[in-house]
């Protein structure tokens, strides 16, 4: 009967140390699974038992840790990076024409290149709202009356 406990323990240490450098409890279940397989090896379990225990325990721990990680992980708050502009109002400075690839808007003190959400031409001085970001351009649509 092969006694590979030391290989399992080295593998467990590698996974656990690797978890320190990653996020989301991805490697930890495999480290614990390898440690459990090492214990099975120390108790005299054969190679098939060791592999089986490693696979099953790692899988179960991985599924449990996914649920735990999803519960304790906070979703990224809205408005991070360029997404913070979505829903903001702007004023068209230069006619927005998707065919000519022209159009500029002012949002606060900043000027941005813009394109129309539905490919309509939008005249200067029209109030628009940002619906999305496309590369370095704002995608906008005209505000409806009363918005």
ABEGO torsion letter per residue (X at the ends): XBBAAAAAAAAAAAAAAAAAABBGGAAAAAAAAAAAAAAAAAAGBBAAAAAAAAAAAAAAAAAAAAAAAAAABBBBBBGBEAAAABGBBBBBABBBBAAAGBEBBBBEABBBBBBBAAGBBBBBGBBBBBABBBEABBBBBBBBBGX
